[in-house]
Amino acid sequence: MFIVKHRRIFYTFSIILVLTALSALVFWGLTFGIDFKGGTSVEFSYSVSRPSIDVVQSEIDNLNFTPSIKGAYTLLPTGTNEYTLDLRTLTDEERSELTAALSANVANPVEIKQFNSVGPTLGQEAATKSMIAIILVILCIVLFLTFAFRKVSKPVASWKYGVISIVALCHDIIIPTGAFAILNHFYHGYQVDTLFVTAILVILGFSIHDTIVVFDRVRENLRNNNGIKNPKTFEEIVGASISQTFVRSINTSVSTLLAILVVYLVGPVATRNFSLTLLVGIFFGTYSSIFIGSNLLVTVEKWQQNALAKKLAAGKAKK
């Protein structure tokens, strides 16, 4: 009952996080990878040792490209002696100039491992399909919850379980997305690509799983509450449901987060942003399932009671 009684504290904390994330998205925005905006990705390695990132950036900035690419690219160290460079689409002549600039140090020759290009049409198609995938997943979740809780229409209608779950899911999506906007503004290299979208879809699935576990216990306790001598209030039922599922949800999330943390710390650089997105999203997904979604059921039920009381009072006043 502690969580339910103090739900305003958890609401306030989430509102602060969401507003911070939205502010970061509005003022700093997201940096999209070439998967979405199109461009060229170059993977190269040095035979002897990897020079500092400042040295490589200087070589790239000195290229006389038109328009200039100075500051309009992302350079990230990968592996032991490797770098990954993402920039706008290059012509064949510009590719040769870039390779020559990177190979300027004869004592430390460079090897171009991959030179991939994604056209703007393919990038736009990937962005559109990613958005459609997220919308379809959310729609399916609402329909499923409405159907699954169709026999529990009192005191909260079954479709409201679906709407509340979507509010919690929006909370779980906005926070990691805003975190990427903040990280990319201060540290760079935190681009939104197809792996980021994949992580968001995983977060949606994981978060709704936790939410359904609590909601299903609420449904079960509501059924058991019918016909007993001293029935519990809806607030007490939700509080008891949270208590009954709290340890299970925490244990599941902690074990998952530990595995993802290992991947983030010792895994390849290519999956680091993916792992970070999962870490943030799953953590706050578990938080929202316990502290936000379930409490919103109580809040909605309170609103319904207040609306009904006002309606009855208005009816009596007319008489």
N, C-alpha and C positions, 0 to 999 in steps of 0.2 A: 504493500500500500504506500510505501514511502515514495516510490516513483510516481504514482498517480496523484498523491496529495501535493507533491511539489512539481507538478508538470509545467507550471509557468516558468520555473527556472530553466528547464530543459528547452522549452519553446524559445526563451530569450537567447540562450546560447546558440541555438540553431539559426535564429533570425540574424544574429550578429555574423555568424559564419557565412550564411547565404548572401547577405548584403555585401560583405567584404569580397566574396567571390564575384558577385555581379558587378561591383564597382571596378574590380580588376579587369573584367571582361570588357566593360564599357570604355575605360580610360586607356588600357594597354592592349587589349585584344589578344587574339591567338595568332601564333605563327604557324601557318599550314605548310606541311611538307610537300615535296614534289608529287606525292601520291594524289594530292587534291588540286594543286595549282599548276602542275606541270613543271618541267625543268630538267636539269641534268644532275645526276649523282655520280661522283667519281670516288672510287676507292683506290688508294695508292699506298705503297709501303717503301721504306728506305732500307737499303741493304746493310748499312753499317749501324746507324743509330738514328732515332727520330729527332729531328731538330725541334726547337721550341715552337709553340704555336705562333708566337709573335714573328718569328723568322719566316714561317710559311705564309702567314698573312701578308707580310711585307712583299713577298714575291708575287702573290696574287694581286695585291693592290696596285703594283707597278705595271700591270698589264694594260695596254692601251686599247681596251675594248670600247666599242661604241654601241649602246650606251655603257658607261662605266659600271663595273660590278663592285666597286669599292664599297664595303659595308653591306652589300646586298647578297650575302651568301652566308652559309653556316659551315663552319669547319670544326670537326670533332675528332679527338684522338680515339683510336680504337686499337685493340690488340696491344702488341708490344711496340712495333715500329710503324704503325699504320695510322692513316687519317681517312676520314670520310668528308667529302666536300659536296654540298648541295647548293646549286645556283641556277640561274635562268638557263633556258635552252641555248646551247652553243652551236655555232656553225662549224663545219669541218675545219676551216682555217683557224678559228678560235680554239678548237680542241688541240690543234698542233701547237699553238702558241702557249697554251696552258701547260701542256706536257713539257715543252722546252723550259718554261719558267720553273717548274717543279724540279727539273733535272739540272738546274744551273750549277749545282755543286757536284763536280765530276768525281770528287773523292767519296761522295756518298750518293751513289746513283739511286734513282727512284724507279719503281716498277708500278705501272698502271695495272691494277688487278681487274677493275670493272669500270666501264664507262656507259652508264645507262641513261636513257632519255625517256621522259613521259610527256606526251603532247598535252596541251591544255584541254582538248576534247575528252581524252581519257581521264584526265584529272577531274574534270567537272562531272563526268559520268560516275566516277568512284565516290565523289562527294554526295551526289544525288542518291545513289544506291545506299550509301551509309545512313543518310538521313531517313530514307524509306524504311530501312531495316529497324532502326530505333523506334520509329513511329509504330510499325507493325507489332513489334515486341510489346510495347506499352499497351496497344489496343487489345492484343490477345490476353494480356494479363488482366485487364479490366473485365473482359468478357468471361474469362475463366473464374475470377473471384465472384462475379455476379451470379454465375451458374452454381458454383460450389456452395455459396452461402444463401441460396434461394429459399431454404427452409428455415432460415433464421432471420425473420423480418422484423422482430421486435426485440428491443426497443429501437434498434437502428436498422434501416432497410438494407437489404443485401447489396444493392448497387453502391451504397455509400462505402461499404468495405473496399470496393474497387477504386472509388475516387480517392479515398484516404490513402490507399496503397500507392496511387500515382503521385500524390503530394509527397509521400516519403521517398519515392523513386526520384522525383525531381530534385529533392534535397540531396540525394546520393549522387546525382549526375553533376549538379551545379558546383558542388564543393571541389571535387577533383579537377573539373574543367577550369575553375577559377584558380586553383593551385598552380596549374600549368601556366596560366597567364602571368601569375606573380613570379614564378620561378624563371620563366623565359625573359621577363623584363629585367631581372637582376643578374641572372647567370647565363642566359642564352642556351640554345641547344635543346630546349623542351618544345619540340614541334608536335603538332597534331597530325597524325598520319593514320593509315588503316589499322595499324597495331593499337593506336589509342582508341579507335572506334571499337575494335574487338574487345579491348579491356572494358569499355563502357557497357557493352552487351553482357560480358561476364558479370560485371557488377550488378546489372539489372536482375540477372538470374539469381545471383547469390542473395541479394537484398530481398527479393520477393519471397525467396525460400524461407528466410528468417521471419519475415512478416506473416507468412501463411502459417508457420508453426505457432505463433502467438495467437493469431486470429482463430485458428482451428481449435485451440484450447479454450478460447472464449466461447466458441460455438458449443463445444462439448459441455462446458460448465453452465451455459444458459439452459441447455436441455436438462441437465441434472437439477437445475434450480426450480424447474416447473413442478408444481404440486406439492412442494415440501411445506412444512408447518411455518417455518420462519425463513422465508426466501431472502436471499442477499440482494442488495441494490446492484445496479449495473456497474457502478464504480467499484464496488467490492469484488465483483466477478472478474472485472478486467485486472484489478490489482492482484488477485489470486492467480490468474492465468499467467501474468508476467512472472510472478514468483516461481511458478511451476516449470516454466520454460527458460528461466534466466540462465541457470547453470549450463544447460544444454547448448543454448545459443552462444554463450561466451566460450565454452570449450571448443565448439566447432570452429568459431571464428579465429580463436587464438592458434589452433593447430594449422589452419589454412594460412594465416598471416605469417607464421614462423617459416613455413615452406616457401612462401613468396619472398620473404626477407632474405632467405639464403640465396635464392635466384638473383635477387637484386644486388647482393653483396659480391657474389662470386661468379655470377653468370656473365654471358657476353654483353658487350656494350650495346649491341643492337636491341637487346630485350630489356635494357635498364629502365627506359621510360615506360614501357609496358608494365613492368613489375611495380614501378612506383605508382602508376595509376591504380593498379589493383590494390596496393597497400592502402592508399588513401580511401579509395571507394569502398572496399570491403569493411574497413574499420568504421567509417561513418554509416555504411549500410546496416551494420549490426546495431550501431547506436540508434539509428532512426527507427529500426524495427521495434526496439525495446522502449525507447524513451519518447519517440514522436508518434509513430503510427498507432500504437495501442492507446496512448493518451488522447489522440485525436478522436477515438471512438467515444471516450468519456465526454470530451468537449462537445461533440456533435449531439450526444444524448442530452447534455445539459441545455444546449441551445433549443432542442426540441421541447424540453420541459418548460423552459421560459416562454417560448412562443405559444405553447398551449395554455399556460397560465394567463398570459396577456389576452389571449383570445377569449378565454372564459370570463376574465374580468371585464372585458369590453362588452360581452354578451349580457352580463349581469347589469352593467351600467345602463344599457339600452332599455332593459326591463324597468 
